[in-house]
Amino acid sequence: MHHLITKIGKGQRGVRDLTWDESKEAIQLMMEGQATPHQVGAFLMAMRIKLESVSELAAFTASTRSYVASLSMPGDSNVVDVPAYGEKHNTIHVFLAGAMIAAAAGAKICVHSIGNATAASDLSRILTELGIPNDLQGEDIPVALRELGFAYLDLALYHPPLVRFLDLREELGAQNLFHQVARLLNPIRAQSQVIGVAHPPYLEKFPEAVSMLGGHRLLVFQGVEGFPELSISTPALMRELRDDRVVPVHLKPQDVRLQLGAFQNMAIPLPSSTMSLPAQEAAIITKVLQNQITDRLRDWAIYNAAMLLYAAGQVPSIAAGVPLALKTLESGLAARKLSDLSASSSSPPTTFPEKKVVHA
């Protein structure tokens, strides 16, 4: 590990990118406990300062993938991989409503994330409040996608070694390369990915890294608080990878015939003495899906549903996804999807043989 740290930590003039093999070696040394805690911290912070090259991102991800079996769904081109590894502090997790609207309209959405005990609210607790399973494992994920069109994968259950390094965020005070690896992981090996990032350099790097990993379809953009959410109040800087071609996109709500909103339309509810924040968010998402909200908040959910429908290949453009998402809400299909997902939590889990783990 020493020579790898030296290579990326020589300072502005001496720093060098790792080769593909060196990047894989670094992951192996950290994953298998051969690097000391001090070496891990030094490597992650040096890489944080240097920033990962495209090749490093792809190699780190490929090596990390090799430690667990994929949950692939061959032939299902309308499955969308949606990693959610930002940290929400100021806005509602509206992309959950968007994902369920898209699922009700025919898409298959696989969301993966981790619980965040230090945050006032996170996806796992909101799903619990909605009565939707947040502990699916193994082949239960593709089964849920085929039968219900939506599945949540807890990364702590799927890839515990990776989560150990994500947990270092609190100790190191910053995200590290594994947060980008988690975004690129694509456990279901979906043909389409939707990724939200906080830092502009990854807009350029992620499409190339996904292409190196064998991907062909990606929407990556600066999301709300780093989440895979388009903002209703500000334009989105986006890159679309499609068939080995990367296209820059500058998208705003007016482009898809939605009114521009304000930040207040996305803000978390005021503190309540009777309900936790996850419970309040769940109540809001339920009202959106039941079409009981008709303001900019509903438009925000529709906007994100339309984006997911486009990513799934259900519509030819994001603009074309807006009327489909609205129709899905007004017809009651979105409310029915929420009911079906909630009912699935009471079903007995399917038992499958244990998958063989493949190491790098």
N, C-alpha and C positions, 0 to 999 in steps of 0.2 A: 504493500500500500504506500510505502514511503516514496517510491520513485514516481507514483501517480500523483501524489499530493504535490511533490516538487514541480512536476511538469505544468500543473494548472495554477500553481501559487507563486510563480516567480515575479509577479508584478506586471505592470502594464506593458513593459517592453519585452520581457522574457517569457511571458505566458504563451502556452501552446495548447491547441485542442488535442484531446486523446484520439487515438485511432479507434476503429470499430472494436478490435480485439482488446485494446486497453480498457475501453468503456465496459465491455462485458466482464473483464477481469475485476474491475472495480466493484461492479454489482455483485459478483460472486463472492468476493472477499467480505463485503458487508453483509450480504444475505446469510452467509454460512458462518458468520461470527469469527472470521479470521482477522478482521480488522478490529483494533481496540476502539473503545468508545471515543478516546481522544482523536484517533485517526479518522473515525467516521465524522465527528464534528468538524475537524479541520478540512476534510475533503468536501463536505456539503457546503460549508461557508465559502471556501475558495471557489467552488463551482457557482455558487450564488453570485459572487462578485464578477467572475469571468463571464457568466451566462453560457448555457449549453449551446453547442453548435447543432445543426440539423442532424448530422451523423451521430453525435453523442446522444441526442434525444431518442433517435431510432434504436440505437444499440442498447441504451439503458432499458428501453421498453421491451425490446425483443428478449433480452436476458431475463428481465423480471417476469415476463410471460411464461418463460420456460419452467418456472417453479410450481405452476399449477396447471391443471388441465383446462382447456377452453370449454365453453358451453355453446358450441356452434349450432346453428340452425340452417343447414344447407338448403338453398333454394328459396328462402324467405327474404326476398329483396326489399320488402317494406318494413323490415325491422330497423329501428333507429337506436343507436347507442348514445345515451345522454349522461355523461359524467357530471356530477354536481359537487365540486370540491372548493367552491368559494366559501366565504363566511358572511352570512346575512346578519346585519346589525340594524339596518334602518328600513328595510323593505320586506314586503310579504313574499312568501315563496309561491308566487302566482304561476310559475311554470308547472307546478303540480296540476293546477286546474287546466292549463293548456295541454298537458300531456294526456289527461283523461278525456278532454274534448277530442283530441286527435285520435285516441284509441277508440272512442265511440264512433268516429267517422271512418274507421277502417285501418288505421296505422297500428303498428306494434312498437311500443316504447319501452326500452329497457333503461331504467335509471339506476346508477350506482353511486354510492356515497358512503360516508362514515358518520357515526354519531358524534356530536360535539357537546360534551357535558358542560363546557364553560360558556356556551352561548345560551341566550334566553330561549331560543327556539331552534329546532333543526328538523330536517326531513323525517327522521325516524320517529320523533315524538309526534309530529303532525299526522303521520300515517297511522300511528297508534290511536290518536284521537278520532281519526276518520274510520277506524276499524279495518284498515287495509294491512295485509301481512307485510312485515318488514324483516322477516327472518327466513325467507326462502333460501334453500341451498340446492346445489347440484342440479339435477335434471328438472327439479320443480320450477326453475326459472324459465326454460324454454316451454314447458307445459303451460305455465301461466301466460306466457306471451301468445301461444297459439290459441288458448281458450278464452283469454280475457283481453288480450291486446296491451297489457301493462304489467310490468314486474319491477320490483325494487330489489336490488342486490346490495346487501350490506358487505362492504369490502372487508370488514373485520372477520366475517365468516368465510369469505372466498379466498382472501390472500392475507393471512395474519402477518407473515414476515414483512410485507410491504407496509402494512398499517403501523408497525413499530417505528418506521422512519417518518411516517406522516405525523406521529405523535410527538416527534422532536420539535415540532413548530413552537410549542409553548416554551421549551427549554432554550432553543436557539433564538427565539424572538422573530423568526421569519420563515416563510415557506422555503422548501428545498426542492431539489431536482425530482424527488419522488412525488411531489404534488403534480408535476407535469407528466410524469410517468403514469400516474393514476388516471389523468385525463385521456391519455393515449392508450390505456390498457385494453379497452374494448373486449371485455370478457366473453361476450356472446359472439364475437367476430362478425358483428353486423356489417353489412355492405355500406351502410350510411351512418355517419357520425355527426353529432351536433355538439360543439364545444364552446363554452364561454370562458374567456380569459380576462385577466385584469391588466396585463402588461402588453403594450403594443408589439414588442419584438416577436411575441409568439404568434401574432397574426401571420407573419411571413414564414416562420419556421415550421409551424404545425402542418400546413399542407404538404410541404416537402417531406417531413418526417412520416406522415401518414402514407404518402406515396411509397417511400422506401420500405415501409412495413407491409406493403401489398394492398393498401386501401385505395379506393377509387372515388369515394363520394364523401365530402366533408363540408360543413358550414362552420366556420370559426369566426368569432366576433368578440368585441369588447362587451361583455355582458354586465347586467346590473349586479354590482358588488362581486364581479368575477363569476357570476352564475350563468348558466346557459339560458339567459332570458334577454330578449330584446326589450329596450326601454320604451315606454309610451311617451316619455318627455324629452328625449334627446335622440339624435340620429345615431345609427350604429355603423361602425367601421367593420366590414365583413370581408372575408375571403372565401370563395367557393372553389373547392377542388372537384372537378367532374371530368372523368375520362382523361386523366393526366394533364388537364389544363386548369390553371389557377386564374380566377377572375376576381378583381377587386370590386366590391359593392359598397355603395354609400346609401344606406336605407333609412327612411324615416316613415312614421305612421301615415303621413299624407300620401306616400307613394302607393299605399295599398287601400286608399280611401277610408282611412280611419282618422279621427280628429287627434291632433296633438294634445296630450295631457300635460299635467304638472307633476312634479315630484310628489306632492301631497297625495296624488291618486295611487301612488305605490307604497306609501309609508305604512309602517307597522301600526297596529292599533295603540291607543293610549293604554297605559297600565290599568288593569282591572283588579279589584280586590276579591272578586269571586271566580275569575277564570284565569288559568295560566295562559301565557302567550301562545303556546302550541294549540291549546283549545280554542282560543280566539281565532287563530289563523284557520284552523279546521272548520270553524263555523262560517267564516267568510268564504272559503273555498266551496263549502257545501252550498251556500246561497248563490254563488256564481254558477255552479253546475246545475242548480235547480232553476236558473234563469230568474232569480229574484233580485238581481242587481243589474241595472241598465245604464250605469254611468261609465266613466273612463276606465274604471277598474275592470268592467266586463270587456271593454275594448282591448285592454292590456292582455287579458287572458286569450281573447280571440286572436290577437296579433301573434302571440306565441304558439297557439294551436295551429295557425295557418303556416307558420314557419316549419313546424314539425310535420305537418301534412305534406309540405313541399319536399322536405328531406326524405320522407317515406315514399315519395313517388306517387302519392295519391292525387296530386294536382300539378299542373304544369308550371305554376309560379306561386310565390307567397301571396300575391294579390288574389289569385284564383282560390286560395285556401280560405280567405276571409268569409265569403258567402257560405262556403261549406261548413265552416266552424259555427257561424251564426245559425244556420239551419239546424245543425246538430244540437245546439243549445235550445232553440225554440221548439224543436220537435219532442224534447224530453229524452232524447237518446243519451245525452251527457249525464243527466240525473240517473238514468237507468244503469249506465256504466258504473257510476259511483256505488249504486246499490249492489250491483253484481260483484264488484271488487270487495266491498265490505262483507258480503255473504260468503266470499271465498275464504275468509279468515276462520270460519267455523268448520270448514271441511277438513277431514283428516289428511295429513301430509302424505305424499306418495313416497314409498320406500324404494330406493334404487341401490344397486351395488356400488361400493366405493370406487371412485375413479383412481386410476394410477397416477401418481404425481411424477412428472418428468423434471429432472434437475438439469441445470446448465452444465 
